[in-house]
């Protein structure tokens, strides 16, 4: 992939949404929850006021409606500011 986020932005590949419940019930696409967890694919350099803390391959938690969805080479990604990330796992 040839994309480099600018400043304090981070490119994240969201985890897949759950397709089954613990009891084996299949969840239809319309009822699936948006994932709130993903892997960092690319990061910017940070800004003079905020250094980049997250690194490539970190697994992170983010808000349900954080970031902007985009599709590159057939894959879905989120791009968001570092301060939209809640935690590194």
ABEGO torsion letter per residue (X at the ends): XBBBBBEABBBBBBBBBBABBAAGBBBBAAABBBBABBBBABBBAEBAABBBABBBGBBBBBBAABEBBBBBGGBBBBBBBAAABABBX
